[in-house]
Amino acid sequence: MNKAEKKFRLYAILVIFVLLTTLLAVINGVNFTMAAGDADVLTQTLADKQGSFEHKENAPGGTQPRQDQQKNKDFRMGPMGPDSPEMNASLRYFTVAFSENGEKAETVAFRISAVTEEEAKEWASGLLKQDTGWTRGTYRYRVYKDHGVTYVTVIDQGRELLPSFRILIISAIGEVMVLVIGWFVLLAIGRRIYAPLEEADRKQKNFIANANKEFRIPLTVIDGNTELAERIYGPDDRTRSTHRQVAKMNELVDKLGSVGIFDEENMSAAEISLSDQLTAALDREAENFFARGVALTAEIAPDVTVKADPEGMSKLTDELVGNALKFALTKAHFRLNSENGSVLLEASNDTDLPDGPADQAFDRFTTLENAKEGGAGLGLSYVKQTVKAHNGRATAAVAGGTFTIRITL
């Protein structure tokens, strides 16, 4: 299975995961929010009744119900509303009233079996500085004041929250099952999806291989005939021009042979000195830079190493140096160092191209407009492909008359 197919499956599963997680998070979030709202209605109803469904004549804070309680005494929210007889009988709660200084505690209502009355008072005292919220997971509380008395009401919502927790668990299990099923579905259809692409890639490779051979034969004949003419008549400007053009065509054929054949999965990996490779590439072309009147400078940190394919990285440095040699106007500069555990390689040269991003330079068979010399547009494409195969990043931009390629490995 090739790398592209693996990435397709991973990205597809990631998209499914994000969408499902978002959907289920919204559903469960709304569900628990509604559950909290229902619980708040109950605690507010109890607050309106001074902490108990059964009004006590000697309840702390007064002997009469609140006006809003009296006003809504006949209010019902369905057969199980907060003020219905069924709710009054089934709700598990307790209310503790505290004096103004919080030292004296008195139980106003106690209809719960999970704790003792003393434990309830201690529990309530720990909530005095709060307002409303969840405590101990499934208990909803409200703290309120009336006539200088602070009330703490705690209701048990464990039974009411049970369906919500079940939905949460079912959602998590369902999401895992969908991801597993989705993975196997993608595994089954992945080959069908990529079969046409693999066939196109195979045909492309065959075409390039055949074209490579077809180009080699006439170039070899032309170069051989030129050498024969030089032996008979001696070299002149025409024969030397022919040799240069043949050399340029051979270089193009070599680059063409690498297009589409570079296989990321078959790369070897070894610890190599990128400092040595870049230095060697610059030394090989130093005279050519001088001959073109291009000032070549470099800042190469010693012992910069990477774990990469030796041949691929060697071609990469050669292409970067060759690109600068071809397109620099008067100066070219290379910088190589390590930053924060990453290797940073920069190749820059002066240019008259307009400022802005220039990542299109990495496209196959593309050269930037206003470039002084033409090219096949394959060198930087190979650079981008090599960097990507090593999980790196390559960018190109023009700023202040300087074209810069920045590579991070």
C-alpha positions as CSV (number, residue, x, y, z in Angstrom):
1,M,0.0,0.0,0.0
2,N,1.5,3.4,-1.0
3,K,1.9,6.4,1.2
4,A,-0.8,8.4,-0.5
5,E,-3.4,5.8,0.1
6,K,-2.4,5.6,3.8
7,K,-2.7,9.4,4.1
8,F,-6.1,9.3,2.4
9,R,-7.5,6.8,4.9
10,L,-6.0,8.7,7.9
11,Y,-7.4,12.0,6.7
12,A,-10.8,10.5,5.9
13,I,-11.0,8.9,9.4
14,L,-9.9,12.2,10.9
15,V,-12.7,14.0,9.2
16,I,-15.2,11.4,10.4
17,F,-13.8,11.7,13.9
18,V,-14.0,15.5,14.0
19,L,-17.6,15.6,12.6
20,L,-18.9,12.8,14.9
21,T,-17.2,14.3,18.0
22,T,-18.6,17.7,17.3
23,L,-22.1,16.3,16.7
24,L,-22.1,14.1,19.8
25,A,-20.5,16.9,21.9
26,V,-23.4,19.2,20.9
27,I,-26.0,16.6,21.6
28,N,-24.6,15.6,25.0
29,G,-23.8,19.2,25.9
30,V,-27.4,20.3,25.2
31,N,-28.7,17.2,27.1
32,F,-26.7,17.9,30.3
33,T,-27.5,21.6,30.0
34,M,-31.2,20.8,29.9
35,A,-30.8,18.4,32.8
36,A,-29.1,21.2,34.8
37,G,-31.9,23.6,33.8
38,D,-34.6,21.1,35.0
39,A,-32.7,20.7,38.3
40,D,-32.5,24.5,38.7
41,V,-36.2,24.8,38.3
42,L,-36.6,22.4,41.2
43,T,-34.2,24.2,43.4
44,Q,-35.8,27.5,42.6
45,T,-39.2,26.1,43.5
46,L,-37.8,24.9,46.8
47,A,-36.2,28.3,47.3
48,D,-39.7,29.9,46.7
49,K,-41.0,27.6,49.4
50,Q,-38.2,28.4,51.9
51,G,-36.5,25.1,51.3
52,S,-39.3,22.7,51.7
53,F,-42.4,21.5,49.8
54,E,-44.1,21.3,53.2
55,H,-44.2,24.7,54.7
56,K,-43.4,24.9,58.4
57,E,-44.9,27.5,60.7
58,N,-41.6,27.7,62.7
59,A,-39.4,27.7,59.6
60,P,-36.4,30.0,59.9
61,G,-36.9,33.4,58.2
62,G,-40.7,33.7,58.8
63,T,-44.0,31.9,59.0
64,Q,-45.6,33.0,55.7
65,P,-44.9,31.8,52.2
66,R,-43.4,34.3,49.8
67,Q,-45.7,36.4,47.7
68,D,-44.5,34.7,44.5
69,Q,-45.1,31.3,46.1
70,Q,-48.6,32.3,47.2
71,K,-49.2,33.8,43.8
72,N,-48.3,30.6,42.0
73,K,-49.6,28.1,44.5
74,D,-51.9,26.5,41.9
75,F,-49.1,26.3,39.2
76,R,-48.4,22.9,37.8
77,M,-45.9,21.8,35.1
78,G,-47.6,18.6,34.0
79,P,-48.0,15.5,36.0
80,M,-44.3,15.5,37.1
81,G,-43.7,19.3,37.2
82,P,-41.7,20.9,40.0
83,D,-44.8,21.7,41.9
84,S,-46.8,18.5,41.3
85,P,-47.7,16.1,44.1
86,E,-45.8,13.4,42.3
87,M,-42.6,15.4,42.3
88,N,-43.1,16.4,46.0
89,A,-43.3,12.8,46.9
90,S,-40.4,11.5,44.8
91,L,-37.8,14.3,45.0
92,R,-34.7,13.4,47.2
93,Y,-33.4,16.5,48.8
94,F,-32.4,18.4,52.0
95,T,-32.3,22.0,53.0
96,V,-30.2,23.5,55.8
97,A,-30.7,27.0,57.1
98,F,-27.8,29.0,58.6
99,S,-27.8,32.0,60.8
100,E,-26.4,35.3,59.5
101,N,-22.9,34.5,60.8
102,G,-23.1,30.9,59.4
103,E,-22.5,29.3,62.8
104,K,-25.9,28.0,63.6
105,A,-27.4,25.3,61.3
106,E,-30.9,24.0,61.3
107,T,-32.4,21.4,59.1
108,V,-35.5,22.8,57.2
109,A,-36.2,19.6,55.2
110,F,-34.5,16.2,55.1
111,R,-35.9,13.8,52.5
112,I,-32.8,11.8,51.5
113,S,-31.3,8.5,52.5
114,A,-27.8,8.9,51.0
115,V,-26.5,10.9,54.0
116,T,-27.3,11.4,57.6
117,E,-28.7,14.7,58.9
118,E,-25.3,15.7,60.5
119,E,-23.5,14.9,57.2
120,A,-26.0,17.0,55.4
121,K,-25.3,20.0,57.6
122,E,-21.6,19.6,57.1
123,W,-22.0,19.2,53.4
124,A,-24.2,22.3,53.2
125,S,-21.7,24.4,55.3
126,G,-19.1,23.7,52.6
127,L,-21.4,25.3,50.0
128,L,-22.3,28.5,51.8
129,K,-20.0,30.7,49.7
130,Q,-21.3,29.2,46.4
131,D,-24.4,30.1,44.4
132,T,-25.6,27.2,42.3
133,G,-24.1,24.2,40.6
134,W,-23.2,20.5,40.8
135,T,-21.7,18.9,43.8
136,R,-20.5,15.3,44.2
137,G,-21.3,14.6,40.6
138,T,-25.0,14.2,40.5
139,Y,-26.3,16.6,43.2
140,R,-27.6,20.0,42.2
141,Y,-27.5,22.8,44.9
142,R,-28.7,26.3,45.3
143,V,-27.7,28.9,48.0
144,Y,-30.1,31.7,48.7
145,K,-31.0,34.2,51.4
146,D,-34.3,35.2,53.0
147,H,-34.8,37.5,56.0
148,G,-31.2,37.3,57.0
149,V,-31.2,33.5,56.9
150,T,-29.0,31.6,54.3
151,Y,-30.5,28.5,52.9
152,V,-28.6,25.6,51.2
153,T,-30.8,23.2,49.2
154,V,-29.3,20.1,47.7
155,I,-31.3,17.7,45.5
156,D,-30.3,14.3,44.2
157,Q,-30.5,14.1,40.4
158,G,-28.7,10.8,40.0
159,R,-31.8,9.0,38.8
160,E,-32.7,11.8,36.4
161,L,-29.2,12.0,35.1
162,L,-29.0,8.3,34.5
163,P,-30.5,8.5,30.9
164,S,-28.0,11.3,30.1
165,F,-25.0,9.3,31.2
166,R,-26.3,6.3,29.2
167,I,-26.6,8.5,26.1
168,L,-23.0,9.7,26.7
169,I,-21.7,6.1,27.0
170,I,-23.7,5.0,24.0
171,S,-22.4,8.0,22.0
172,A,-18.8,7.1,22.8
173,I,-19.3,3.5,21.9
174,G,-21.1,4.4,18.8
175,E,-18.4,6.8,17.7
176,V,-15.7,4.1,18.2
177,M,-17.8,1.6,16.2
178,V,-18.3,4.0,13.4
179,L,-14.6,4.8,13.2
180,V,-13.7,1.1,13.2
181,I,-16.3,0.3,10.5
182,G,-15.3,3.4,8.5
183,W,-11.6,2.3,8.6
184,F,-12.5,-1.2,7.2
185,V,-14.8,0.3,4.6
186,L,-12.0,2.7,3.5
187,L,-9.7,-0.3,3.5
188,A,-12.1,-2.2,1.2
189,I,-12.7,0.6,-1.2
190,G,-9.3,2.2,-1.0
191,R,-7.8,-0.1,-3.7
192,R,-10.7,0.7,-6.0
193,I,-10.3,4.4,-5.5
194,Y,-6.6,4.3,-6.2
195,A,-6.6,1.7,-8.9
196,P,-7.1,4.3,-11.7
197,L,-4.4,6.6,-10.2
198,E,-2.0,3.7,-10.0
199,E,-2.7,2.8,-13.6
200,A,-2.1,6.4,-14.7
201,D,1.1,6.5,-12.7
202,R,2.3,3.2,-14.3
203,K,1.6,4.6,-17.8
204,Q,3.4,7.8,-16.9
205,K,6.5,5.9,-15.7
206,N,6.5,3.7,-18.9
207,F,6.2,6.8,-21.1
208,I,9.0,8.6,-19.3
209,A,11.2,5.5,-19.4
210,N,10.6,5.1,-23.2
211,A,11.0,8.8,-23.8
212,N,14.3,8.7,-21.9
213,K,15.6,6.0,-24.1
214,E,14.4,7.6,-27.3
215,F,16.1,10.9,-26.4
216,R,19.3,9.2,-25.4
217,I,19.9,7.6,-28.8
218,P,19.8,10.7,-31.0
219,L,21.7,12.8,-28.5
220,T,24.5,10.2,-28.4
221,V,24.5,10.1,-32.2
222,I,24.7,13.9,-32.4
223,D,27.4,14.1,-29.9
224,G,29.4,11.4,-31.6
225,N,29.1,13.0,-35.0
226,T,30.2,16.3,-33.6
227,E,33.3,14.7,-32.1
228,L,34.0,13.1,-35.5
229,A,33.7,16.4,-37.3
230,E,36.1,18.0,-34.8
231,R,38.7,15.3,-35.4
232,I,38.5,15.9,-39.2
233,Y,38.0,19.6,-39.4
234,G,38.9,20.8,-35.9
235,P,36.7,22.3,-33.2
236,D,35.0,25.6,-33.9
237,D,32.2,27.7,-32.4
238,R,29.5,25.6,-34.0
239,T,30.8,22.3,-32.7
240,R,31.3,23.7,-29.2
241,S,27.8,25.1,-29.3
242,T,26.5,21.7,-30.3
243,H,28.3,20.1,-27.4
244,R,26.8,22.6,-25.0
245,Q,23.3,22.0,-26.3
246,V,23.8,18.2,-26.1
247,A,25.0,18.5,-22.5
248,K,21.9,20.7,-21.7
249,M,19.6,18.1,-23.3
250,N,21.3,15.3,-21.4
251,E,20.7,17.2,-18.2
252,L,17.1,17.7,-19.1
253,V,16.7,14.0,-19.9
254,D,18.3,13.1,-16.5
255,K,15.8,15.3,-14.7
256,L,12.9,14.0,-16.8
257,G,13.8,10.5,-15.7
258,S,13.3,11.4,-12.1
259,V,9.8,12.8,-12.6
260,G,7.2,10.4,-11.3
261,I,9.8,7.7,-10.6
262,F,10.9,9.1,-7.2
263,D,9.4,6.6,-4.8
264,E,9.0,7.8,-1.2
265,E,8.6,4.3,0.2
266,N,11.8,3.0,-1.3
267,M,14.1,5.6,0.1
268,S,17.0,4.6,2.2
269,A,17.7,6.4,5.5
270,A,21.1,7.1,6.9
271,E,22.8,9.7,9.1
272,I,24.5,12.1,6.7
273,S,26.4,15.3,7.0
274,L,24.4,18.0,5.2
275,S,27.2,20.4,5.9
276,D,29.6,18.3,3.9
277,Q,27.1,17.8,1.1
278,L,26.3,21.5,0.7
279,T,30.0,22.5,0.9
280,A,30.9,19.9,-1.8
281,A,28.1,21.2,-4.1
282,L,29.2,24.8,-3.7
283,D,32.9,23.9,-4.3
284,R,32.0,22.1,-7.5
285,E,30.2,25.2,-8.9
286,A,32.4,27.9,-7.4
287,E,34.3,28.6,-10.6
288,N,31.1,28.8,-12.6
289,F,29.7,31.4,-10.2
290,F,32.9,33.4,-10.6
291,A,32.8,33.0,-14.4
292,R,29.2,34.4,-14.5
293,G,30.2,37.3,-12.2
294,V,28.0,36.1,-9.3
295,A,29.4,36.7,-5.8
296,L,28.9,33.4,-3.9
297,T,28.8,33.5,0.0
298,A,27.8,30.8,2.5
299,E,27.2,30.4,6.2
300,I,27.4,26.7,6.9
301,A,27.4,25.5,10.5
302,P,29.7,22.5,11.0
303,D,28.4,19.0,11.7
304,V,24.8,19.6,10.7
305,T,23.5,16.1,10.2
306,V,20.1,14.7,9.1
307,K,18.7,11.2,8.8
308,A,17.8,11.0,5.2
309,D,18.3,9.3,1.8
310,P,22.0,10.1,0.8
311,E,21.3,10.2,-2.9
312,G,18.2,12.3,-2.6
313,M,19.8,14.9,-0.3
314,S,22.8,15.1,-2.6
315,K,20.6,15.8,-5.6
316,L,18.7,18.3,-3.5
317,T,21.8,20.4,-2.7
318,D,23.0,20.2,-6.3
319,E,19.6,21.4,-7.5
320,L,19.6,24.4,-5.1
321,V,23.1,25.4,-6.0
322,G,22.3,24.9,-9.7
323,N,19.2,27.0,-9.4
324,A,21.1,29.9,-7.8
325,L,23.8,29.6,-10.5
326,K,21.2,29.8,-13.3
327,F,19.0,32.6,-12.0
328,A,21.2,34.8,-9.7
329,L,21.9,38.3,-11.1
330,T,25.0,39.4,-9.1
331,K,25.0,37.5,-5.8
332,A,23.9,34.2,-4.2
333,H,24.0,33.2,-0.5
334,F,23.5,29.9,1.3
335,R,22.9,29.3,5.0
336,L,22.7,26.1,6.9
337,N,22.3,25.6,10.7
338,S,20.2,23.8,13.3
339,E,17.4,25.6,15.2
340,N,15.3,24.1,18.0
341,G,16.1,20.5,16.9
342,S,15.3,21.2,13.2
343,V,17.7,21.7,10.3
344,L,17.2,25.0,8.4
345,L,18.6,25.4,4.9
346,E,18.3,28.7,3.0
347,A,19.3,29.4,-0.6
348,S,18.9,33.0,-1.8
349,N,19.9,35.1,-4.7
350,D,19.1,38.6,-6.0
351,T,16.3,38.9,-8.6
352,D,14.1,41.4,-10.3
353,L,11.0,39.3,-9.7
354,P,8.1,41.1,-7.8
355,D,7.8,40.7,-4.0
356,G,5.5,38.0,-2.7
357,P,5.1,34.2,-2.2
358,A,6.8,32.2,-5.0
359,D,5.8,28.6,-4.1
360,Q,4.7,28.1,-7.8
361,A,8.5,27.7,-8.5
362,F,8.1,24.2,-7.1
363,D,5.5,23.2,-9.7
364,R,6.7,20.8,-12.4
365,F,7.6,22.4,-15.7
366,T,7.2,25.9,-14.2
367,T,9.6,28.7,-14.3
368,L,9.0,32.1,-12.7
369,E,8.2,34.9,-15.0
370,N,11.0,37.4,-15.6
371,A,13.6,34.7,-15.0
372,K,16.8,35.6,-16.8
373,E,17.4,32.1,-18.0
374,G,15.0,29.4,-19.1
375,G,14.7,26.0,-17.5
376,A,12.7,22.8,-17.7
377,G,11.0,23.6,-14.4
378,L,12.0,20.2,-12.9
379,G,14.8,21.0,-10.5
380,L,12.9,22.8,-7.7
381,S,10.0,20.3,-8.2
382,Y,12.5,17.6,-7.3
383,V,13.6,19.6,-4.3
384,K,10.0,20.0,-3.0
385,Q,9.3,16.3,-3.6
386,T,12.5,15.3,-1.7
387,V,11.7,17.6,1.2
388,K,8.2,16.3,1.4
389,A,9.4,12.7,1.4
390,H,11.5,13.5,4.5
391,N,8.5,15.1,6.3
392,G,10.0,18.5,5.8
393,R,8.7,21.8,4.6
394,A,9.9,24.0,1.7
395,T,8.8,27.5,0.9
396,A,9.9,30.1,-1.7
397,A,9.3,33.9,-1.6
398,V,10.7,37.1,-3.0
399,A,11.3,40.0,-0.7
400,G,13.2,43.2,-1.3
401,G,14.7,41.9,-4.6
402,T,15.9,38.6,-3.0
403,F,14.5,35.2,-4.0
404,T,14.8,32.8,-1.0
405,I,14.1,29.1,-0.7
406,R,13.7,28.0,2.9
407,I,13.8,24.3,3.8
408,T,13.1,22.9,7.2
409,L,13.9,19.3,8.0
